[in-house]
Amino acid sequence: MFEVNDPEFGWFLQQVKKHLNLDLTGYKQHRVHRRVNMLLRRHNVESYKEYLKMILEDPKSRDEFLDKMTINVTEFFRNPEKWEELAGYISDLIKDSGRFRAWSAGCSTGEEPYTIAIMLEELRAPSGATVLATDLDPWVLEKAKRGVYEERSLVNLDETMRMKYFAHSEDGTYEIKPFVKSRVTFKRHDLILDPYEKGFKLIVCRNVVIYFDEPTKKKIYEKFAEALDTGGYLFVGSTERIFNYRDLEFEMVSPFIYRKRR
Ligand SMILES: C[S@@+](CC[C@H](N)C(=O)[O-])C[C@H]1O[C@@H](n2cnc3c(N)ncnc32)[C@H](O)[C@@H]1O
């Protein structure tokens, strides 16, 4: 039961794809396996079949399962110094081009796309500059659309920024202001299964592909390269590298920022 090549585990992944529309086959299998088995142990469940029944029948268990598989940890301006660097490049793009469209791919609960929207505000981008924000997980998208956050999500924002872009409630939460919200559109999208839109000047995909195996990662970067306009930027996570960036017609402007050459 606890072997990664166990046919019962393969069957479980197929059922998850069929019933929950979540394809875990492109994810690092040892990680998926370890996490599923941890959940089996936690619930004292003896087989994948029994656990499947549980997540299909009990919404709370299903949420827990999806949460553990996809990891939604995020915050505003995650790695602030890198966002500052990115803003330097984007400011030129906003001046140069008419319509600026960004994509936050794997946006989780919305901190990342709202960070892009705040960056656009700080750069005085025209209101036509917008952000598409997508994630696989409909539950995080619901929270993202509400735009209400606990203080811990805002650790990288000083008082001035908080006042400018959030409404602080008596219950201690912070709600993103409507003029920031209106730049962002949320949509469910699976980076492995769904087709990609095109015409972006910026794609931000951070701390998402780390869960995928190498061939899946490679395919995703190829599709990002096609989705970007010439001169557009791809911003990846702090521990991520695109080794074959030259093959994809990218130049590396910093270890985490790549520019599409043509
Ligand atoms: C750790 S969060 C990263 C959030 C944000 N990008 C950041 O860096 O702060 C990873 C997100 O990727 C999403 N995700 C996982 N697999 C995905 C897939 N196949 N397609 C789209 N999103 C996916 C998860 O639902 C989760 O919200």
The ligand as an ORCA input file, in Angstrom:
! r2SCAN-3c Opt
* xyz 0 1
  C       2.529     27.997     -3.376
  S       1.187     28.645     -4.284
  C       2.003     29.980     -5.103
  C       1.251     31.252     -5.039
  C       1.959     32.475     -5.645
  N       2.284     32.243     -7.021
  C       3.205     32.806     -4.860
  O       4.323     32.552     -5.302
  O       3.075     33.354     -3.755
  C       0.974     27.433     -5.575
  C      -0.347     27.577     -6.322
  O      -0.277     26.816     -7.525
  C      -1.529     26.275     -7.787
  N      -1.409     25.141     -8.708
  C      -0.935     23.893     -8.447
  N      -1.028     23.129     -9.557
  C      -1.555     23.911    -10.529
  C      -1.903     23.691    -11.899
  N      -1.719     22.509    -12.483
  N      -2.446     24.718    -12.608
  C      -2.644     25.931    -12.027
  N      -2.341     26.199    -10.741
  C      -1.802     25.204     -9.999
  C      -2.030     25.864     -6.395
  O      -3.432     25.710     -6.370
  C      -1.522     27.006     -5.537
  O      -2.511     27.995     -5.359
*
